[in-house]
Amino acid sequence: MALSLPMALLAAMVLVGINETGHMRSQDAVEQLAQGLSTRADVNKLLQSMLDAETGQRGYLLTGNETYLEPYDKAVATVQTNLDRLRTQFTGSPEDMQEFALLSRQTSRKLAEMELSLRLRRQGNEDAWKFILSTDVGKEHMEAIRQHTQELIARSDRRLQQGREQIEQSLMLSRIGIATVTAIGLLAFYMYLRQTQAVQSVNLREQEVLERERDRLEGLVRDRTATLSELANHLQQVREEERGHLARELHDELGALLTAAKLDVARLKSKIDATAPDIAERLRHLTETLNSGIALKRRIIEDLRPSSLSNLGLTAALEILTREYAERAGIEVETSLEPVQLPDASQLTVYRMVQEALTNIGKYAKANKVLVSVHGYPTHVAVQVRDDGVGFDPATVRPTSHGLAGMRHRVEAAGGRLTLTSRPGDGAVLSAVLPLPRTSSESRSNAAAHDA
């Protein structure tokens, strides 16, 4: 660009200068040609007018017929007009003006000589006009007029020739300029192509480097993502195992303690006097406290590791979960649950997803009604939780909100896909699609074909 641009600008300036110079020279030459042609035409008209006047004058002198005077009068009338036009054209040229002065003087003498002969002919002076006619005065005047007109025409021809030569020079200059500019343009274009090729080579090398770096970074991101996914799955599995362990510990240890305490209370009732009001009230309060502790223990255990899921299956576990949630939150919950065949990990994923969705609805949705549905298809299972709450804009969910991110990670770890649809004032719909195991889907297809 440091060389091509100045060369292109130089070529453009040279071309403009050559065009302007050629235009001005050609314009001057055209004006000179036009002036020369006009001068030549006016000189020829003047000479033709003098010849017409002389012919009309001779015809009248020889015949006395007045009709010959008509072309004479017309010719004499145009002579002065032609002289005025020639005088205007020769104003800027002293040499031409001097020659024109001689022509004008000879023209005036010739006109005076012809007018004198006509006047003598009209007066009937035959000898006088015949004498004038027989002399060589008129011939000398016409020869002088021809000589001066030929000189003016010759000068006009020279100006025409100069104009032609000037036009030819302008054309030659334009040809040379165009050839020069073309050569400069081709050189600039060649340099531009070389620079473009060099830039393309540099860009290709940079692009290759960037592609290699991008591939390296993408591989690094994939490795890190896979590592983080494995770590998240491991942490989730460890958490579920810890929950199960804690649930078993609570069930075994705390359950045994509460059961023993309840048995001790029952033995105490049989051995002490329960008729006393204070003792009866204390025993009743202790029994209720133990029952509340046992119920709390059972609820905590179910939250940590739902025994209904492993003992009764996904459908029954979801029915229990939604029923207890409806009683606890005071929200109407409808269910549409189909029995589905999913692995234990996927069943736990569905259960946790519905559990988390119900928890969020209770905290934020201000809903009056919730619909939980599970439907099985030949290749996948569709789970949906819909509420009629206040809704929200999913784009405004804060990155620090881990509930939705956790649900999505659980579903994606099971090979599924989670989607959330919501609008302010229009509730929310949480949907998940989990693939069926290949053997399960094939058995369903075979069963459907067998039924058909």
Buried (B, 14 or more C-beta within 10 A) or exposed (E): EEEBEEBBEEBEEBBEEBBEBBEEBBEBBEEBBEBBBBBBEBBEBBBEBBBBBBBBBBBBBEEEEEEBBEBBEBBBEBBBEBBEBBEEBBEEBEEBBEBBEBBBEBBBBBBEBBBBBBEBBEEEEEEBBBEBBEEEBBEBBBEBBBBBBEBBBEBBEEBBEBBBEBBEBBEEBBEEBBEBBEEBBEBBEEBBEEBEEEEEEEEEEEEEEEEEEEEEEEEEEEEEEEEEEEEBBEEBEEEBEEBBEBBBEBBEEBBEEBEEBBEEBEEBBEEEEBEEEEBBEEBEEBBEEBEEBBEEBBEBBBEBBBBBBEEEBBBBBBBBBBEBBBEEBEBEBEBEBEEBBBEEBBBBBBBBBBBBBBEBBBEBBEBEEBBBBBEBEEBBBBBBBBBBBBBBEEEEBEEEEEBBEBBBBBBBBBBBBBEBEBEEEEBBBBBBBBBBEEEBBEEBEEEEEEEE
